[in-house]
């Protein structure tokens, strides 16, 4: 038998037992047959009347709303507190901690003072802020590297070498006071105070700068090996740096037509007759000047007759390596076929008359590889030391403890935007 048949049979048996139970009261107690008609739906008025009757007799008790048992709702989680944000008036960090060393905003900004002044004068406030963030971010990275290297270097320095370092720093400070502040320590201290620094901080900054430079070269230079073929390849690839082209001094007696027009009249506004008269006068003066060169020095004649831009310098345009642009192209081109002292006959162009002379000739030069080999080696070594130093600092920074860097950068930017360094003190 299939499952559906089992269910139906069980239902029939259960119904039979229920009917038997109902008939146990006797044949007279049998209920009447059910009404097969469809139930009649009561109207809302009838339902309301029945409910009012039940209330009156006490059969039901009135409630404000039907009682419906439901599962309890889960308790909603408490609202999250608003994130804490620094107020505009909150104080940012003016000190950056790098392990056990410190860097103040004043020490960070002092080396950038000239750049800041120049940038401030050429940028809007927003442009200055953008430039500051980039420059300060790069500079603070370098300063962190210096602090880390200095921390490592100073720990390995003997007392004797520390004393020698301090003596060298004092000498450098004295030289700067003499050179920039007229031997006045008071003026130097006033200058430092304007930028928020003390004399001790200035010494410490110089000491760190000197120590880091010598230490990085000391520990990294032995790792560098430069072969001779590398030096030679660099020399060949940068040949222009070690050679010069031949040049010739150009001297010019210039007689532009426009210079012979009446005062206040331009060549474009001049009449045809005025232009013709100007051309005639310029040509006559060119011939006179040319005839004078037979007995007088070219520079002397140029000072007397030339009406060009370099007349007071004896017509000298200095050394040139190729012809000039028009209107001087034709005259300047000819001197490259001359020897020293030779000059042209008067040359007429669309703009005037010109006489050119070849002055001093400086021949082409080429520095021999042997003469620059050590300079190239030093340059390549320095480039590779800088690269190794960057990797070295990166490894130190991986194990360093550094305080809130972004807050420190923000503080430095805000300090500058607040018109750092402020009023100029007497220096």
C-alpha positions as CSV (number, residue, x, y, z in Angstrom):
1,X,0.0,0.0,0.0
2,X,1.3,3.4,-0.9
3,X,1.9,6.1,1.9
4,X,-1.1,8.1,0.9
5,X,-3.4,5.1,1.3
6,X,-2.0,4.5,4.8
7,X,-2.8,8.1,5.8
8,X,-6.3,8.0,4.5
9,X,-7.1,4.6,6.2
10,X,-5.7,5.9,9.5
11,X,-7.9,9.0,9.2
12,X,-11.0,6.9,8.6
13,X,-10.2,4.7,11.6
14,X,-9.7,7.7,13.9
15,X,-13.0,9.2,12.7
16,X,-14.8,6.0,13.4
17,X,-13.5,5.9,16.9
18,X,-14.6,9.5,17.5
19,X,-18.1,8.7,16.2
20,X,-18.3,5.6,18.4
21,X,-17.3,7.6,21.4
22,X,-20.2,10.0,20.7
23,X,-22.7,7.2,20.3
24,X,-21.9,5.6,23.6
25,X,-24.7,7.7,25.3
26,X,-27.5,5.6,23.5
27,X,-29.5,5.7,20.3
28,X,-31.6,8.7,21.5
29,X,-28.5,10.8,22.1
30,X,-27.4,10.7,18.5
31,X,-26.8,14.3,17.2
32,X,-28.8,15.6,14.3
33,X,-27.1,15.5,10.9
34,X,-24.9,18.5,10.1
35,X,-26.4,21.3,8.1
36,X,-25.0,21.0,4.7
37,X,-25.8,24.6,3.8
38,X,-23.0,27.2,3.4
39,X,-22.6,29.3,6.6
40,X,-24.2,32.8,6.7
41,X,-21.7,35.6,7.2
42,X,-22.8,38.2,9.8
43,X,-22.6,41.8,9.1
44,X,-20.4,44.3,11.1
45,X,-23.5,45.6,12.9
46,X,-24.5,42.1,14.0
47,X,-21.0,41.4,15.3
48,X,-20.9,44.7,17.2
49,X,-24.3,44.0,18.8
50,X,-23.2,40.5,19.9
51,X,-20.0,41.9,21.4
52,X,-21.9,44.6,23.2
53,X,-24.2,42.0,24.7
54,X,-21.3,39.9,25.8
55,X,-19.8,42.9,27.5
56,X,-23.0,43.7,29.2
57,X,-23.4,40.1,30.6
58,X,-19.7,39.9,31.6
59,X,-19.0,37.1,29.2
60,X,-16.0,39.0,27.9
61,X,-13.8,41.7,29.3
62,X,-12.9,44.8,27.2
63,X,-9.2,45.4,26.3
64,X,-7.5,48.2,24.5
65,X,-6.1,45.9,21.9
66,X,-6.3,42.2,21.2
67,X,-3.8,40.1,23.1
68,X,-1.5,38.3,20.7
69,X,1.3,36.2,21.9
70,X,4.4,36.7,19.9
71,X,8.1,35.9,20.3
72,X,10.0,38.7,22.1
73,X,11.8,41.1,19.9
74,X,15.6,41.1,20.2
75,X,17.0,44.1,22.2
76,X,18.6,46.6,19.7
77,X,22.3,47.2,20.2
78,X,23.2,50.5,21.9
79,X,24.2,53.3,19.4
80,X,27.9,53.6,18.6
81,X,29.5,56.7,20.0
82,X,30.7,59.3,17.5
83,X,34.3,59.0,16.6
84,X,36.6,61.3,18.5
85,X,38.0,64.0,16.2
86,X,40.5,66.6,17.2
87,X,39.1,70.0,17.6
88,X,40.4,72.9,15.5
89,X,41.9,74.4,18.6
90,X,43.6,71.2,19.6
91,X,47.4,71.3,19.9
92,X,49.4,69.2,17.4
93,X,52.7,67.6,18.2
94,X,55.6,70.0,17.8
95,X,58.1,67.2,18.6
96,X,58.8,64.0,16.7
97,X,60.2,61.1,18.6
98,X,62.6,58.8,16.7
99,X,63.7,56.1,19.2
100,X,65.3,58.2,22.0
101,X,66.0,61.2,19.7
102,X,63.8,64.2,19.1
103,X,63.2,66.5,16.2
104,X,61.3,69.8,16.7
105,X,59.3,71.6,14.1
106,X,61.8,74.6,14.3
107,X,64.7,72.2,13.6
108,X,62.8,70.8,10.6
109,X,61.8,74.1,9.1
110,X,65.1,76.0,9.5
111,X,67.0,74.4,6.6
112,X,63.9,75.1,4.4
113,X,63.7,78.8,5.3
114,X,64.9,80.1,1.9
115,X,62.8,77.7,-0.1
116,X,59.7,78.7,2.0
117,X,60.2,82.4,1.4
118,X,60.6,81.9,-2.3
119,X,57.6,79.6,-2.5
120,X,55.5,81.9,-0.4
121,X,56.2,84.8,-2.8
122,X,55.2,82.9,-5.9
123,X,52.2,80.8,-4.8
124,X,48.7,81.3,-3.5
125,X,47.8,80.2,0.0
126,X,46.4,76.9,-1.3
127,X,49.4,76.4,-3.6
128,X,51.8,77.1,-0.8
129,X,50.0,74.5,1.4
130,X,50.2,71.9,-1.3
131,X,53.9,72.5,-1.9
132,X,54.6,72.6,1.8
133,X,53.1,69.2,2.4
134,X,55.2,67.6,-0.3
135,X,58.4,69.3,0.6
136,X,58.1,68.8,4.3
137,X,57.1,65.1,3.9
138,X,60.3,64.5,1.9
139,X,62.5,66.6,4.2
140,X,61.2,64.9,7.4
141,X,62.0,61.5,5.9
142,X,65.6,62.7,5.3
143,X,65.8,64.0,8.9
144,X,64.5,60.7,10.3
145,X,67.2,58.9,8.4
146,X,69.8,61.3,9.8
147,X,68.6,60.8,13.3
148,X,68.8,57.0,13.0
149,X,72.2,57.1,11.4
150,X,73.5,59.6,13.9
151,X,72.2,57.4,16.8
152,X,74.2,54.5,15.4
153,X,77.3,56.6,14.6
154,X,77.6,58.4,17.9
155,X,77.4,55.2,19.9
156,X,80.6,54.0,18.2
157,X,82.5,57.2,18.7
158,X,85.2,57.3,21.3
159,X,85.4,60.2,23.8
160,X,88.5,61.5,22.1
161,X,86.8,61.7,18.7
162,X,83.6,63.2,20.3
163,X,85.7,66.0,21.7
164,X,87.4,66.5,18.2
165,X,83.9,66.6,16.6
166,X,82.7,69.2,19.1
167,X,85.8,71.3,18.4
168,X,85.2,71.1,14.7
169,X,81.5,72.1,15.1
170,X,82.6,75.2,17.2
171,X,85.0,76.2,14.5
172,X,82.3,76.0,11.9
173,X,79.9,78.0,14.0
174,X,82.6,80.7,14.5
175,X,83.2,80.9,10.8
176,X,79.5,81.4,10.1
177,X,79.2,84.1,12.7
178,X,82.2,85.9,11.2
179,X,81.0,85.5,7.6
180,X,77.2,86.2,8.0
181,X,76.9,88.2,11.2
182,X,79.9,90.4,11.4
183,X,81.5,88.5,14.3
184,X,78.5,89.2,16.4
185,X,77.4,86.2,18.4
186,X,74.4,88.3,19.7
187,X,73.2,88.8,16.1
188,X,73.5,85.1,15.3
189,X,71.6,84.2,18.5
190,X,68.9,86.8,17.6
191,X,68.7,85.2,14.1
192,X,68.2,81.7,15.6
193,X,65.7,83.0,18.1
194,X,63.6,84.4,15.2
195,X,63.3,80.8,13.8
196,X,62.6,79.3,17.2
197,X,66.1,77.9,17.8
198,X,68.8,78.1,20.4
199,X,72.6,78.1,20.0
200,X,72.7,74.5,21.5
201,X,70.2,73.3,18.9
202,X,72.2,74.9,16.1
203,X,75.3,73.1,17.3
204,X,73.4,69.8,17.5
205,X,72.1,70.2,14.0
206,X,75.5,70.9,12.6
207,X,77.1,68.1,14.6
208,X,74.5,65.6,13.3
209,X,75.0,66.8,9.7
210,X,78.8,66.4,9.9
211,X,78.7,63.1,11.7
212,X,76.1,61.5,9.4
213,X,78.0,62.4,6.2
214,X,81.3,61.1,7.4
215,X,79.8,57.9,8.9
216,X,77.9,56.9,5.9
217,X,80.9,57.2,3.6
218,X,83.1,55.4,6.2
219,X,80.8,52.3,6.4
220,X,79.5,52.3,2.9
221,X,82.4,53.2,0.7
222,X,84.3,49.9,1.3
223,X,81.3,48.2,-0.3
224,X,81.7,50.0,-3.6
225,X,84.0,48.7,-6.4
226,X,84.1,50.7,-9.6
227,X,86.0,49.1,-12.6
228,X,88.0,51.1,-15.1
229,X,85.7,50.1,-17.9
230,X,82.8,51.6,-16.0
231,X,84.7,54.9,-15.8
232,X,85.6,54.8,-19.5
233,X,82.0,54.1,-20.4
234,X,80.8,57.1,-18.3
235,X,83.4,59.3,-20.0
236,X,82.3,58.3,-23.5
237,X,78.6,58.6,-22.7
238,X,79.1,62.2,-21.3
239,X,81.7,63.4,-23.9
240,X,80.1,66.8,-24.1
241,X,80.9,67.4,-20.4
242,X,84.6,67.0,-21.1
243,X,84.9,68.9,-24.4
244,X,84.1,72.3,-25.8
245,X,83.3,73.5,-29.3
246,X,85.4,76.2,-31.0
247,X,84.0,79.7,-30.6
248,X,84.7,83.1,-32.1
249,X,84.2,86.6,-30.8
250,X,81.7,88.6,-32.9
251,X,82.2,92.3,-33.2
252,X,79.6,94.2,-35.2
253,X,79.1,97.7,-36.5
254,X,75.3,97.8,-36.8
255,X,73.5,100.6,-38.7
256,X,69.7,99.7,-38.7
257,X,67.6,101.8,-41.1
258,X,65.1,102.6,-38.4
259,X,67.8,104.5,-36.5
260,X,68.1,107.1,-39.3
261,X,64.4,108.1,-39.3
262,X,63.2,111.3,-37.6
263,X,62.7,111.0,-33.9
264,X,59.4,109.3,-32.9
265,X,58.8,107.8,-36.3
266,X,58.8,104.0,-36.6
267,X,59.8,102.1,-39.7
268,X,56.2,100.7,-40.2
269,X,54.7,104.2,-40.0
270,X,57.4,106.0,-42.1
271,X,56.6,107.2,-45.6
272,X,58.4,105.8,-48.7
273,X,60.5,108.9,-49.0
274,X,61.5,108.8,-45.4
275,X,62.5,105.2,-45.7
276,X,64.5,105.9,-48.8
277,X,66.3,108.8,-47.1
278,X,67.1,106.5,-44.1
279,X,68.5,103.8,-46.3
280,X,70.7,106.4,-48.0
281,X,72.1,107.8,-44.7
282,X,72.7,104.3,-43.3
283,X,74.7,103.4,-46.4
284,X,76.8,106.5,-46.3
285,X,77.7,105.9,-42.7
286,X,78.5,102.3,-43.4
287,X,81.0,103.3,-46.0
288,X,82.5,106.0,-43.8
289,X,83.0,103.5,-41.0
290,X,84.5,101.0,-43.3
291,X,87.0,103.5,-44.6
292,X,87.9,104.4,-41.0
293,X,88.8,100.7,-40.2
294,X,91.9,101.1,-42.5
295,X,93.6,103.3,-39.9
296,X,91.6,102.7,-36.6
297,X,90.8,99.8,-34.3
298,X,87.4,98.1,-35.0
299,X,86.2,98.6,-31.4
300,X,87.0,102.3,-31.6
301,X,85.1,102.7,-34.9
302,X,82.2,100.7,-33.5
303,X,81.8,103.0,-30.5
304,X,81.7,106.0,-32.8
305,X,79.5,104.8,-35.7
306,X,77.6,101.8,-34.6
307,X,74.0,102.2,-33.6
308,X,73.5,98.6,-32.4
309,X,72.8,97.3,-28.9
310,X,76.5,96.6,-28.1
311,X,78.0,99.9,-29.5
312,X,79.3,101.0,-26.1
313,X,81.1,97.6,-25.7
314,X,83.0,98.3,-29.0
315,X,80.4,96.2,-30.9
316,X,81.4,93.0,-29.1
317,X,78.7,90.3,-28.8
318,X,81.1,87.9,-27.0
319,X,82.0,84.4,-28.0
320,X,79.6,82.6,-30.3
321,X,79.6,79.0,-31.5
322,X,77.2,79.4,-34.4
323,X,75.6,82.2,-36.5
324,X,73.1,84.4,-34.8
325,X,69.4,84.6,-35.8
326,X,68.2,87.3,-38.3
327,X,68.8,90.1,-38.8
328,X,72.4,89.3,-37.7
329,X,72.6,85.9,-39.4
330,X,74.4,86.9,-42.6
331,X,77.0,89.1,-40.9
332,X,77.7,86.6,-38.0
333,X,78.0,83.6,-40.4
334,X,80.9,85.1,-42.3
335,X,83.3,85.3,-39.4
336,X,83.5,81.5,-39.1
337,X,85.6,81.6,-42.3
338,X,87.9,84.3,-41.0
339,X,91.0,84.5,-38.9
340,X,91.4,86.8,-35.9
341,X,91.1,90.5,-36.8
342,X,89.6,90.0,-40.3
343,X,86.4,91.9,-41.1
344,X,83.8,92.1,-43.8
345,X,82.9,94.8,-46.2
346,X,79.6,96.6,-45.5
347,X,76.7,94.1,-45.8
348,X,73.2,95.3,-46.7
349,X,70.3,93.4,-45.4
350,X,66.5,94.0,-45.2
351,X,66.9,95.9,-41.9
352,X,70.2,97.8,-42.3
353,X,73.9,97.8,-43.0
354,X,76.4,95.7,-41.0
355,X,80.2,95.2,-40.8
356,X,81.4,92.2,-38.8
357,X,84.8,91.3,-37.5
358,X,86.2,88.0,-36.1
359,X,87.7,88.7,-32.7
360,X,89.4,86.2,-30.4
361,X,89.2,82.5,-31.6
362,X,89.0,79.9,-28.9
363,X,89.7,76.5,-30.4
364,X,87.7,73.3,-29.5
365,X,89.0,71.5,-26.5
366,X,88.7,67.9,-25.2
367,X,89.8,66.9,-21.7
368,X,91.7,63.6,-21.7
369,X,90.2,60.6,-19.9
370,X,93.3,60.3,-17.7
371,X,92.7,63.9,-16.5
372,X,89.1,63.3,-15.3
373,X,89.3,59.7,-14.3
374,X,89.5,60.3,-10.6
375,X,86.8,63.0,-10.7
376,X,84.5,60.5,-12.5
377,X,85.3,57.8,-9.9
378,X,84.4,60.2,-7.0
379,X,81.2,61.2,-8.7
380,X,80.1,57.5,-9.3
381,X,81.1,56.6,-5.7
382,X,79.1,59.4,-4.3
383,X,76.0,58.3,-6.4
384,X,76.3,54.7,-5.2
385,X,76.9,55.8,-1.6
386,X,73.7,57.8,-1.6
387,X,71.8,54.7,-3.0
388,X,73.3,52.4,-0.3
389,X,72.6,55.0,2.3
390,X,68.9,55.1,1.4
391,X,68.8,51.3,1.7
392,X,70.7,51.4,5.0
393,X,68.3,54.0,6.4
394,X,65.3,52.0,5.3
395,X,66.6,49.0,7.2
396,X,67.1,51.1,10.3
397,X,63.6,52.6,10.0
398,X,62.0,49.2,9.9
399,X,63.1,48.6,13.6
400,X,62.7,52.2,14.8
401,X,60.0,53.6,17.0
402,X,58.6,56.8,15.6
403,X,55.8,58.9,17.1
404,X,52.8,60.4,15.2
405,X,54.4,61.4,12.0
406,X,51.3,62.8,10.3
407,X,50.5,65.0,13.3
408,X,54.1,66.3,13.2
409,X,53.9,67.2,9.5
410,X,50.5,68.9,10.0
411,X,52.0,71.0,12.8
412,X,54.9,72.1,10.6
413,X,52.6,73.0,7.8
414,X,50.3,75.0,10.1
415,X,53.3,76.8,11.6
416,X,54.4,78.1,8.2
417,X,50.8,79.0,7.1
418,X,50.6,81.1,10.3
419,X,53.3,83.4,8.8
420,X,56.4,81.6,10.2
421,X,58.9,82.8,11.2
422,X,56.9,85.9,12.1
423,X,58.3,89.4,12.6
424,X,61.8,90.0,11.5
425,X,64.2,90.4,14.4
426,X,67.3,92.5,14.3
427,X,70.2,90.5,13.1
